[in-house]
């Protein structure tokens, strides 16, 4: 009987051990699940702009140089910025556009995490502000919306545009893994709700109604938390990646930053 009890206990413990193992895997591999730099790598010689911060060289592109005003674009996870050079150059002809890859992405050095990306973003803003003291607008898409929101909470941003933004990355992760307590152990939370609490400048939000990566509910929670009403343009049939295929997408950004 004693052996039977032990066997039954061992069998009953298997689901608990499996659940605990998955939780441990999600915890220790969380940054591998958040960041996807491998798909974005590009040769250094294909870039035309670089910035050294904290011993790390960040690289990207400066478009429409020598304009008085500027716009900094913080892209989405795994977004290939080089493919947007022509589009952004034509979209904002009266601004110098900065497309700089996160550390570990594109031709930039280093490994990504929230603290590093935030520090790099402020360093980029400060570098740009020396060349464009008049006005700097910031655009952030998906993961970049969290970076852009952080910059807007620490630097004077003329205008802020967020594409498929979220309230908090931990909350987004929880929606993707509802059976696991990931909300409590996500290190890189990108808490845009907190960052935008004091922002009072012009704000545009582009919302994808069928977003499979950032649930629309998380975008709505961010909107509900904002102290003043932003301009919201809804794309009810758009997903996370194809929202920019809608002609209204480019028109909205162009008109907002004009």
C-alpha positions in Angstrom: 0.0 0.0 0.0 2.9 2.3 0.8 4.4 1.9 -2.6 1.1 2.5 -4.2 0.7 5.8 -2.4 4.1 6.9 -3.4 3.4 6.0 -7.0 0.1 7.9 -7.0 1.8 10.9 -5.3 4.5 10.8 -8.0 2.0 10.8 -10.8 0.0 13.6 -9.2 3.1 15.7 -8.9 4.0 15.4 -12.6 1.6 18.2 -13.7 2.9 20.5 -10.9 6.5 19.8 -11.9 5.7 20.4 -15.6 3.9 23.7 -14.8 6.8 24.8 -12.6 9.2 23.9 -15.3 7.3 26.0 -17.9 7.2 28.9 -15.5 10.9 28.6 -15.0 11.5 28.5 -18.7 9.4 31.6 -19.3 11.3 33.4 -16.6 14.8 32.6 -17.7 14.1 32.8 -21.4 11.9 35.9 -21.3 14.2 38.2 -23.2 14.5 35.6 -25.9 10.7 35.7 -26.2 10.6 39.5 -26.2 13.4 40.5 -28.5 13.9 39.3 -32.1 17.1 41.0 -33.4 18.4 38.1 -35.6 16.0 38.8 -38.4 17.0 42.5 -38.7 20.8 42.2 -39.0 22.4 44.3 -41.8 26.0 45.2 -42.8 27.5 48.3 -41.1 28.4 49.9 -44.5 24.8 50.0 -45.5 24.0 52.6 -42.8 24.8 56.3 -42.8 24.4 57.3 -39.2 26.1 56.2 -35.9 26.0 57.1 -32.3 28.2 55.8 -29.5 26.5 55.4 -26.1 27.8 53.6 -23.1 30.5 52.0 -25.2 28.1 50.6 -27.7 27.8 51.8 -31.3 24.2 52.3 -32.5 23.7 52.6 -36.3 21.0 53.5 -38.6 20.0 56.2 -41.1 19.5 59.9 -41.2 17.1 60.9 -44.0 16.5 64.4 -45.4 19.5 65.9 -43.6 19.8 69.6 -42.7 16.1 70.2 -42.0 15.3 72.5 -39.1 12.9 70.0 -37.5 13.4 66.3 -36.8 11.5 63.1 -36.2 12.8 60.1 -34.4 11.2 56.7 -35.2 11.4 53.8 -32.8 10.4 50.7 -34.7 8.7 47.5 -33.8 10.2 44.3 -32.8 12.0 42.6 -35.7 11.1 45.5 -38.0 13.6 46.1 -40.7 14.1 49.8 -40.7 16.0 50.0 -43.9 12.8 49.0 -45.8 11.1 52.2 -44.6 13.8 54.7 -45.7 12.0 55.8 -48.9 8.6 55.9 -47.3 9.7 58.0 -44.3 11.8 60.3 -46.5 8.8 61.1 -48.6 6.3 61.1 -45.7 8.2 63.8 -43.8 10.0 65.9 -46.5 10.2 68.9 -44.2 11.9 67.0 -41.3 15.2 65.2 -40.9 14.2 61.6 -40.0 16.3 59.3 -37.7 15.9 55.6 -38.1 18.3 54.0 -35.6 18.3 50.3 -34.8 18.1 49.2 -31.2 21.2 47.6 -29.7 21.6 44.1 -31.1 19.4 44.9 -34.0 20.3 46.0 -37.6 24.0 47.0 -37.5 24.0 48.2 -33.9 26.2 46.5 -31.3 25.2 45.1 -27.9 22.3 43.1 -26.5 18.8 44.5 -26.0 17.0 45.0 -22.7 14.7 47.7 -21.4 17.2 49.7 -19.4 19.7 49.7 -22.3 17.1 50.6 -24.9 15.8 53.5 -22.7 19.3 54.8 -22.2 20.1 54.6 -25.9 16.9 56.4 -26.8 17.6 59.3 -24.5 21.2 59.5 -25.8 19.8 59.6 -29.4 17.3 62.3 -28.5 20.1 64.4 -26.9 22.3 63.9 -30.0 19.4 64.9 -32.3 18.5 67.9 -30.2 21.9 69.4 -30.7 21.3 69.4 -34.4 17.6 70.3 -34.3 16.9 72.4 -31.2 13.7 73.9 -32.6 11.5 70.8 -32.5 11.7 67.0 -32.3 8.7 64.7 -32.9 8.8 61.1 -31.9 7.0 58.1 -33.5 6.9 54.7 -31.9 5.5 51.5 -33.2 4.6 48.3 -31.2 7.7 47.8 -28.9 8.9 51.2 -30.0 5.7 52.7 -28.6 7.0 51.8 -25.1 10.4 53.4 -25.9 8.8 56.5 -27.4 6.5 56.9 -24.4 9.5 56.7 -22.1 11.4 59.4 -24.1 8.3 61.6 -23.9 8.3 61.3 -20.2 11.9 62.5 -19.9 12.5 64.9 -22.8 10.5 67.7 -24.4 8.7 66.1 -27.4 6.9 68.3 -29.8 4.5 65.7 -31.0 4.1 62.0 -30.1 2.6 59.3 -32.4 2.1 55.8 -31.2 1.3 52.9 -33.5 -0.3 49.8 -32.0 0.7 50.8 -28.5 0.1 48.9 -25.3 -0.5 49.7 -21.6 2.2 47.5 -20.2 4.2 44.7 -21.7 3.7 42.5 -18.7 -0.1 42.7 -19.3 0.4 41.9 -22.9 2.5 38.9 -22.0 -0.2 37.7 -19.6 -2.8 37.8 -22.4 -0.6 35.5 -24.5 0.2 33.1 -21.6 -3.1 33.2 -19.5 -2.4 30.0 -17.6 1.0 31.2 -16.2 1.7 34.1 -13.8 4.0 35.9 -16.3 2.7 39.3 -15.2 4.6 38.9 -12.0 8.0 38.1 -13.4 8.4 40.1 -16.6 11.5 42.2 -16.1 11.1 44.5 -19.1 7.6 45.9 -18.6 7.7 49.0 -20.8 5.0 50.6 -18.6 3.6 53.2 -21.0 0.7 54.0 -18.6 3.2 55.4 -16.1 5.4 57.1 -18.6 2.5 59.1 -20.2 0.9 60.1 -17.0 2.5 63.5 -17.2 2.6 64.0 -20.9 0.5 66.9 -22.1 1.7 67.4 -25.7 -0.2 66.4 -28.9 -0.6 62.7 -29.1 -1.8 60.5 -32.0 -2.7 56.8 -31.5 -3.2 54.4 -34.4 -5.2 51.4 -33.2 -5.4 48.0 -35.0 -8.8 46.4 -34.4 -7.5 42.8 -35.2 -4.1 43.0 -33.7 -2.9 39.5 -32.9 0.3 40.7 -31.1 -0.9 43.7 -29.1 -4.4 42.8 -28.1 -6.7 45.8 -28.8 -7.8 45.6 -25.2 -4.3 46.6 -24.1 -4.3 49.6 -26.4 -7.7 50.6 -25.0 -6.4 50.4 -21.4 -3.6 52.8 -22.4 -6.1 55.1 -23.9 -8.3 55.0 -20.8 -5.3 55.9 -18.6 -4.3 59.0 -20.5 -4.8 62.3 -18.6 -6.0 64.1 -21.8 -7.7 62.7 -24.8 -5.4 61.9 -27.7 -6.3 61.8 -31.4 -7.2 58.2 -32.1 -7.6 56.7 -35.6 -9.0 53.2 -35.6 -8.2 50.6 -38.2 -10.9 48.0 -37.3 -9.9 45.5 -39.9 -6.1 45.8 -39.5 -3.7 43.4 -37.9 -0.5 44.2 -36.1 1.7 44.0 -39.2 -0.6 45.2 -42.0 -1.9 48.4 -40.4 0.6 50.3 -42.4 -0.8 48.9 -45.7 -3.9 51.1 -45.2 -3.5 54.4 -47.1 -4.9 56.2 -44.0 -1.9 55.1 -42.0 0.6 57.3 -43.9 -1.9 60.1 -44.3 -2.5 60.1 -40.5 1.2 60.4 -39.7 1.9 63.0 -42.4 -1.0 65.2 -41.3 -0.2 64.9 -37.6 3.5 65.8 -38.0 2.9 68.5 -40.7 
